Amino acid sequence: MRLSRRGLLRAGLAGTAATALGGLASGCAVPTGSTGRNMVLWYWSGGLSDTVVKQARSRYGSTVDLQAIQIGGYYRSKLITTMAGRAHLPDIAGLKGEDMASYLPNADQFVDLRTLGAEKYKSQYLSWKWDQGIADDGTMVGFPIDCGPVAHYYQPAVFEKAGLPSEPADVSREIDTWEKFFAAGVQLKKRIPGTYLLTDITSVFTMSVNQGTKQYVDKDRHFIGDQEHIKAAWALAVEAKRRAIVSSIVSGTPDALSAQENGKLPSNLNASWSTSDLKLGVPKTKGRWRVANCPGGPSNIGGSFLAITKACREPEKAFEIITWLLNPANQAQGFVDAGLFPSTPASYGMKKLQEPDPFFGGQNTMDVFGPAAQKIPVAYNSPYDIALGQPVKDEIKNVGVLGKDPDQAWKDAMSKCRRIAQHLGVSF
């Protein structure tokens, strides 16, 4: 199947605008003076460990000139535009986890990793993560890089002042449901006025959806975003707003960082990679954070893959490089360097991941993230989930930020979903 423009649009892969890619080397061309072929790898900043990529270039330098290129801007759009143009394709391409379902319908544009012996590595990786890289016809498109198990980040001193549990084990045990989490938020605000458990309600909605086994579209291309699993997540987010445990601050802004620093936002729900965000965003809070389990159960956000395009003339060598880049030891290094949580459970017990983290008061955060990563619910990811989930996410944000009536917001979300579903050929 040729990767047509029409097919790309229907799969939700086309970017908002084509981006020029002039100057990038064509995959597998022999560079002047090289004793072997070049191998072009595309990824994004923070998508792989810089240390490991550098070591790979040295390790395979006698046979391959590994050109690892960080693509800035709208990575997916640039990759898809290049694939549609069928020129200057990379040999190895990073595929972001949130986009993975959209690549799978075009699996024939990638090398089936099963033909290169991928199955013998399967036992080393989280089974749910492994399965996310496989198309409906069984073709293995993506080899797992990382995942994003969600945790409850909190400041124990603030919790203790509010009369809440403050040790990680106690928070995990005593605030383990959404109801208990909301009650803790009410108590926090009552004991310390002006302090909020949540920055916004979208995190509640997102985590709750990801704690289930369904998303927005099923395998038969039927819209299921109007069913109970989405309604329940919506209701939880609305309840957080009703109980007034949510700030009016926009996530990621200087105001949000300031509120985290002064203890007015002493809690948030986010993925493992947020450890790096906190360390970079609020370095003065070193030692003031801890990590506990996410209320409601394990959830995942993010995590990516490496794939080999059909343009690659040496797929066996490319696969050898991929499996080395993503072995347990190198995945452990990826967590140390870039907060890329390993998809290889063997990494969790390695010494470099068992070190106490001074930023989190000497806590070994792997004790929380590791078990969570191994219990993530398995959900079918449709290539249409992104397009049909966005109106719902937009409207719950309107409820949280703008105070829009929840019932009207739900009706508007469903109306938008109906129009999009009709355009994509999804049954409503």
C-alpha positions as CSV (number, residue, x, y, z in Angstrom):
1,M,0.0,0.0,0.0
2,R,1.4,3.3,-1.0
3,L,1.4,6.0,1.7
4,S,-1.1,8.3,0.0
5,R,-1.9,11.8,1.1
6,R,-5.5,10.8,1.4
7,G,-4.6,7.9,3.6
8,L,-2.4,10.0,5.8
9,L,-5.2,12.5,6.3
10,R,-7.7,9.8,7.2
11,A,-5.3,8.3,9.7
12,G,-4.8,11.7,11.3
13,L,-1.1,11.8,10.5
14,A,-0.8,14.9,8.3
15,G,0.7,17.9,10.0
16,T,-0.7,21.4,9.7
17,A,1.8,22.4,7.2
18,A,4.6,20.7,5.2
19,T,8.1,21.5,6.4
20,A,11.1,21.7,4.2
21,L,13.8,19.2,5.0
22,G,16.6,20.3,2.8
23,G,20.1,19.5,3.7
24,L,19.4,16.2,5.5
25,A,21.3,13.2,4.3
26,S,19.5,10.4,2.4
27,G,19.4,7.1,4.3
28,C,22.1,4.6,3.5
29,A,24.0,6.7,1.0
30,V,27.8,6.1,1.2
31,P,29.5,9.2,2.5
32,T,32.8,10.2,1.0
33,G,35.8,8.7,2.8
34,S,33.7,6.3,4.8
35,T,34.6,2.6,5.0
36,G,30.9,1.7,5.3
37,R,27.4,3.1,4.7
38,N,25.9,5.8,6.8
39,M,22.9,4.9,8.9
40,V,20.6,7.9,9.5
41,L,18.6,8.0,12.8
42,W,15.9,10.6,13.4
43,Y,14.7,11.4,16.9
44,W,13.8,14.5,18.9
45,S,15.5,16.3,21.8
46,G,15.3,14.1,24.9
47,G,14.0,11.1,22.9
48,L,17.1,9.1,23.5
49,S,20.0,9.2,25.9
50,D,22.7,11.4,24.4
51,T,25.3,9.3,26.3
52,V,24.0,6.1,24.7
53,V,23.7,7.6,21.2
54,K,27.3,8.8,21.4
55,Q,28.5,5.3,22.6
56,A,26.6,3.7,19.7
57,R,28.3,5.9,17.2
58,S,31.7,4.8,18.6
59,R,30.6,1.1,19.0
60,Y,29.5,0.7,15.4
61,G,31.8,3.3,13.8
62,S,34.0,0.7,12.1
63,T,31.2,-0.6,10.0
64,V,28.5,2.2,9.9
65,D,28.6,6.0,10.1
66,L,25.6,6.5,12.5
67,Q,24.2,9.9,11.8
68,A,21.9,10.6,14.7
69,I,19.9,13.7,13.9
70,Q,17.6,15.5,16.3
71,I,14.6,16.9,14.4
72,G,13.2,20.0,15.9
73,G,9.7,21.4,15.6
74,Y,6.7,19.2,14.7
75,Y,8.5,15.9,14.5
76,R,5.6,13.8,13.4
77,S,4.7,16.2,10.5
78,K,8.2,16.2,9.3
79,L,8.5,12.5,9.3
80,I,5.2,11.9,7.6
81,T,5.9,14.6,5.0
82,T,9.2,12.9,4.2
83,M,7.6,9.5,4.1
84,A,4.9,10.7,1.7
85,G,7.5,12.3,-0.5
86,R,9.5,9.0,-0.5
87,A,12.8,10.8,-0.5
88,H,15.5,11.5,2.2
89,L,14.0,9.0,4.5
90,P,15.9,8.1,7.7
91,D,16.9,4.4,8.2
92,I,15.8,4.4,11.8
93,A,13.0,6.6,13.0
94,G,11.7,7.5,16.4
95,L,8.0,7.2,16.8
96,K,6.3,9.0,19.7
97,G,4.0,6.8,21.7
98,E,1.0,9.1,21.5
99,D,1.3,8.9,17.7
100,M,2.0,5.2,17.5
101,A,-1.6,4.1,16.7
102,S,-1.6,6.4,13.7
103,Y,1.5,4.8,12.2
104,L,0.2,1.3,12.4
105,P,-2.3,1.4,9.5
106,N,0.8,2.2,7.3
107,A,2.8,-0.7,8.7
108,D,4.0,-1.6,5.2
109,Q,6.1,1.5,5.1
110,F,8.3,0.0,7.9
111,V,10.3,-3.2,8.2
112,D,8.4,-5.9,10.1
113,L,10.8,-6.4,13.1
114,R,9.7,-10.0,13.5
115,T,11.5,-10.8,10.3
116,L,14.7,-9.6,12.0
117,G,14.3,-11.8,15.1
118,A,12.5,-9.4,17.4
119,E,10.5,-12.1,19.1
120,K,13.6,-13.4,21.0
121,Y,13.8,-10.1,22.8
122,K,10.1,-9.9,23.8
123,S,10.5,-11.4,27.3
124,Q,12.8,-8.5,28.2
125,Y,10.2,-5.8,27.7
126,L,6.9,-4.9,29.3
127,S,4.3,-6.9,27.5
128,W,1.7,-4.1,27.2
129,K,4.4,-1.8,25.8
130,W,5.6,-4.4,23.4
131,D,2.1,-4.9,22.1
132,Q,1.6,-1.2,21.4
133,G,4.2,-1.4,18.6
134,I,2.3,-4.1,16.7
135,A,-0.3,-3.5,14.0
136,D,-3.6,-5.4,13.7
137,D,-2.1,-7.7,11.1
138,G,0.7,-8.7,13.5
139,T,3.4,-6.6,11.8
140,M,5.8,-5.3,14.5
141,V,6.5,-1.6,13.6
142,G,8.0,-0.2,16.8
143,F,10.6,-1.4,19.2
144,P,10.0,-0.1,22.8
145,I,12.1,2.8,24.1
146,D,10.4,4.1,27.2
147,C,7.1,4.4,29.0
148,G,5.5,6.9,31.4
149,P,4.0,5.4,34.6
150,V,2.1,8.0,36.5
151,A,2.7,8.9,40.1
152,H,1.4,11.4,42.7
153,Y,4.1,14.0,43.3
154,Y,3.6,15.9,46.6
155,Q,5.4,18.0,49.2
156,P,5.4,16.1,52.6
157,A,5.9,19.2,54.7
158,V,2.8,20.8,53.4
159,F,0.8,17.6,53.7
160,E,1.9,17.2,57.3
161,K,0.9,20.8,58.1
162,A,-2.6,20.0,56.7
163,G,-2.9,16.9,58.8
164,L,-2.6,14.6,55.8
165,P,-0.4,11.5,55.6
166,S,3.1,12.5,54.5
167,E,5.3,9.4,54.1
168,P,5.2,7.9,50.6
169,A,3.9,4.5,51.8
170,D,1.2,6.2,53.9
171,V,0.1,8.4,51.0
172,S,0.0,5.5,48.7
173,R,-2.2,3.5,51.1
174,E,-4.4,6.2,52.6
175,I,-5.0,8.3,49.4
176,D,-5.4,5.4,47.0
177,T,-8.8,6.2,45.5
178,W,-10.2,9.3,43.7
179,E,-12.7,9.9,46.5
180,K,-9.9,9.9,49.1
181,F,-7.8,12.1,46.9
182,F,-10.6,14.7,46.6
183,A,-11.2,14.5,50.3
184,A,-7.5,15.2,50.9
185,G,-7.8,18.2,48.6
186,V,-10.7,19.6,50.6
187,Q,-8.8,19.2,53.8
188,L,-5.7,20.7,52.4
189,K,-7.6,23.8,51.3
190,K,-9.4,24.1,54.6
191,R,-6.3,23.8,56.7
192,I,-4.1,26.0,54.5
193,P,-6.2,28.5,52.6
194,G,-5.1,29.3,49.1
195,T,-3.4,25.9,48.7
196,Y,-4.6,23.5,46.0
197,L,-4.2,19.8,45.4
198,L,-4.5,20.1,41.6
199,T,-3.4,22.7,39.1
200,D,-6.2,21.8,36.7
201,I,-8.9,19.1,36.2
202,T,-7.5,17.8,32.9
203,S,-5.0,15.6,34.8
204,V,-7.8,13.8,36.6
205,F,-9.6,13.2,33.3
206,T,-6.5,12.0,31.5
207,M,-5.3,9.7,34.3
208,S,-8.7,8.2,34.8
209,V,-9.2,7.4,31.1
210,N,-5.7,5.8,31.0
211,Q,-6.5,3.7,34.0
212,G,-9.1,1.8,31.9
213,T,-9.0,-0.6,29.0
214,K,-10.9,1.5,26.5
215,Q,-10.2,4.8,24.7
216,Y,-12.4,6.5,22.1
217,V,-12.6,4.1,19.1
218,D,-12.7,0.3,19.1
219,K,-11.2,-2.2,16.7
220,D,-14.3,-2.2,14.5
221,R,-14.0,1.6,14.0
222,H,-16.9,2.4,16.2
223,F,-16.9,5.6,18.3
224,I,-17.0,4.6,22.0
225,G,-16.1,8.0,23.5
226,D,-19.8,8.4,24.6
227,Q,-19.7,5.3,26.8
228,E,-19.4,4.9,30.5
229,H,-15.6,4.7,30.8
230,I,-15.3,8.2,29.3
231,K,-18.4,9.5,31.1
232,A,-16.9,8.3,34.4
233,A,-13.6,10.1,33.8
234,W,-15.5,13.2,32.9
235,A,-17.6,13.0,36.1
236,L,-14.4,12.7,38.2
237,A,-12.9,15.8,36.6
238,V,-16.1,17.7,37.1
239,E,-16.2,16.6,40.7
240,A,-12.7,17.9,41.3
241,K,-13.9,21.3,40.0
242,R,-17.1,21.2,42.1
243,R,-15.1,20.6,45.3
244,A,-12.9,23.6,44.5
245,I,-9.6,21.7,45.0
246,V,-8.3,23.0,41.7
247,S,-6.3,26.2,41.1
248,S,-7.0,28.9,38.5
249,I,-3.4,28.7,37.4
250,V,-2.4,27.4,33.9
251,S,0.0,24.5,34.0
252,G,3.5,25.1,32.9
253,T,3.4,28.9,33.3
254,P,5.7,30.9,35.5
255,D,2.8,31.3,37.9
256,A,2.5,27.6,38.3
257,L,6.2,27.2,39.0
258,S,6.0,30.0,41.5
259,A,3.1,28.3,43.3
260,Q,4.9,25.0,43.4
261,E,8.0,26.7,44.8
262,N,6.1,28.5,47.6
263,G,4.0,25.4,48.5
264,K,0.6,26.6,47.1
265,L,0.6,23.8,44.6
266,P,2.2,21.0,46.6
267,S,0.8,18.2,44.6
268,N,0.4,17.0,41.0
269,L,-0.3,13.9,39.1
270,N,2.1,13.2,36.3
271,A,4.3,10.6,34.5
272,S,7.8,9.5,35.5
273,W,9.4,12.0,33.1
274,S,8.0,14.8,35.3
275,T,10.8,14.1,37.7
276,S,13.0,16.0,35.2
277,D,10.4,18.8,34.8
278,L,10.4,19.4,38.5
279,K,14.2,19.4,38.8
280,L,14.6,21.9,35.9
281,G,11.5,24.0,36.7
282,V,11.7,24.4,40.5
283,P,15.3,23.5,41.5
284,K,15.0,25.4,44.8
285,T,12.5,22.8,46.0
286,K,15.2,20.1,46.1
287,G,14.4,17.7,48.9
288,R,10.9,18.9,49.4
289,W,9.1,16.4,47.1
290,R,8.1,12.8,47.4
291,V,6.5,10.3,45.1
292,A,3.5,8.0,45.8
293,N,1.1,5.9,43.8
294,C,-1.5,7.5,41.6
295,P,-5.0,7.4,43.1
296,G,-7.3,5.1,41.3
297,G,-4.6,2.7,40.1
298,P,-1.7,2.6,37.6
299,S,-1.8,4.8,34.5
300,N,0.6,5.7,31.7
301,I,1.4,8.8,29.7
302,G,3.8,8.8,26.8
303,G,6.7,6.5,25.9
304,S,8.1,6.0,22.4
305,F,9.5,3.5,19.9
306,L,12.2,3.1,17.2
307,A,11.3,1.7,13.8
308,I,13.1,0.8,10.6
309,T,11.8,2.4,7.4
310,K,11.6,0.5,4.2
311,A,14.2,2.9,2.8
312,C,16.9,1.2,4.9
313,R,19.3,-0.9,2.8
314,E,20.8,-2.7,5.8
315,P,17.9,-3.5,8.1
316,E,19.8,-6.2,9.9
317,K,22.5,-3.7,11.0
318,A,19.8,-1.2,11.9
319,F,18.1,-3.7,14.1
320,E,21.4,-4.6,15.7
321,I,21.9,-0.9,16.6
322,I,18.3,-0.6,17.9
323,T,18.5,-3.6,20.2
324,W,21.8,-2.4,21.6
325,L,20.5,1.2,22.1
326,L,17.5,-0.1,23.9
327,N,18.9,-3.0,26.0
328,P,18.3,-2.9,29.8
329,A,21.6,-1.3,30.7
330,N,21.2,1.5,28.2
331,Q,17.6,2.1,29.1
332,A,18.7,2.6,32.7
333,Q,21.2,5.2,31.4
334,G,18.3,6.8,29.5
335,F,16.4,7.3,32.8
336,V,19.5,8.8,34.4
337,D,20.2,11.2,31.5
338,A,16.7,12.1,30.3
339,G,14.0,10.7,32.6
340,L,13.1,8.0,30.0
341,F,11.5,5.4,32.1
342,P,12.7,1.9,31.0
343,S,10.4,-0.5,29.2
344,T,12.8,-3.2,30.4
345,P,12.0,-4.5,33.9
346,A,15.5,-5.8,34.4
347,S,16.7,-2.1,34.5
348,Y,14.7,-1.4,37.6
349,G,17.0,-3.3,40.0
350,M,20.3,-1.9,38.5
351,K,22.5,0.0,40.9
352,K,22.2,3.3,39.0
353,L,18.4,3.2,39.4
354,Q,18.5,2.1,43.0
355,E,20.3,5.2,44.2
356,P,18.5,7.5,46.6
357,D,17.3,10.7,44.9
358,P,18.3,13.9,46.8
359,F,15.7,15.9,45.0
360,F,13.0,13.6,46.4
361,G,14.4,13.6,49.9
362,G,16.6,10.5,49.4
363,Q,13.6,8.5,48.2
364,N,14.2,5.7,45.7
365,T,11.5,6.6,43.3
366,M,11.9,3.4,41.4
367,D,10.0,1.7,44.2
368,V,6.9,3.5,43.0
369,F,7.4,3.8,39.3
370,G,8.7,0.2,38.8
371,P,5.6,-1.7,40.1
372,A,3.3,0.8,38.5
373,A,4.9,0.3,35.0
374,Q,4.3,-3.4,35.3
375,K,0.6,-3.0,36.1
376,I,-0.5,-0.6,33.3
377,P,-4.0,-1.6,31.9
378,V,-4.0,-2.8,28.3
379,A,-6.2,-0.7,26.0
380,Y,-6.7,-0.8,22.3
381,N,-5.2,2.3,20.7
382,S,-7.0,3.3,17.5
383,P,-5.4,5.6,14.9
384,Y,-8.6,7.7,15.3
385,D,-8.3,8.1,19.1
386,I,-6.3,11.4,18.8
387,A,-8.8,13.1,16.5
388,L,-11.8,11.9,18.4
389,G,-10.4,12.4,21.9
390,Q,-9.4,16.0,21.4
391,P,-12.9,17.6,21.4
392,V,-13.6,15.9,24.8
393,K,-10.3,17.0,26.2
394,D,-10.8,20.6,24.9
395,E,-14.3,20.7,26.5
396,I,-13.2,19.4,29.9
397,K,-10.5,22.0,29.9
398,N,-13.2,24.7,29.2
399,V,-15.1,23.4,32.2
400,G,-12.0,23.7,34.4
401,V,-10.5,26.9,33.1
402,L,-13.5,28.9,31.8
403,G,-16.1,27.5,34.2
404,K,-18.3,26.3,31.3
405,D,-21.4,24.3,32.3
406,P,-20.4,20.6,32.3
407,D,-23.6,19.4,30.6
408,Q,-23.3,21.9,27.8
409,A,-19.6,21.1,27.4
410,W,-20.4,17.4,27.1
411,K,-23.0,18.1,24.5
412,D,-20.6,20.3,22.5
413,A,-17.9,17.6,22.7
414,M,-20.2,14.9,21.4
415,S,-21.4,17.2,18.6
416,K,-17.8,17.9,17.5
417,C,-17.0,14.2,17.8
418,R,-19.9,13.3,15.6
419,R,-18.8,15.6,12.8
420,I,-15.2,14.4,13.0
421,A,-16.3,10.7,13.0
422,Q,-18.4,11.3,9.9
423,H,-15.4,12.8,8.2
424,L,-13.1,10.0,9.2
425,G,-15.5,7.2,8.4
426,V,-15.9,6.2,12.0
427,S,-19.3,4.8,13.0
428,F,-21.0,7.0,15.7
